[in-house]
Amino acid sequence: MPIQSKLALGLTLLLAVILAALTLSPVINVPEPGEHSDKIYHVLAFAGLALPISVLRSSWLLVAVPAFAAFGGLIEIVQPYVGRECSLSDWLADLAGIALGVACGRAAAAVVPVALRA
């Protein structure tokens, strides 16, 4: 397996584990700065999740994007079992983050020299 594939897979799996741990841990009662600030966190988290594959292995996106969407949905389904609430708007923010991560990743890949990506 080429180094770019290993790097894309490794970073994505690491980010998925961190994301799962953070979103499935009990909520600590910390006041949030804004009513919808958690949506920004969802967008940024899932953008970060989609970024490595978008930059390093764009051919995997046909499988990765639905997997990321399912991962976000699964997190929302499981959250009520760990004292959090299931939210369609959180999942929609996850989907927006995936789209943002793919767009930024493809834009970054377009400016990175081919020798670094091959």
Secondary structure by P-SEA (a helix, b strand, c coil): ccaaaaaaaaaaaaaaaaaaaaaacccccccccccaaaaaaaaaaaaaaacccccccccccaaaaaaaaaaaaaaaaacccccbbbbaaaaaaaaaaaaaaaaaaaaaaaaccccccc
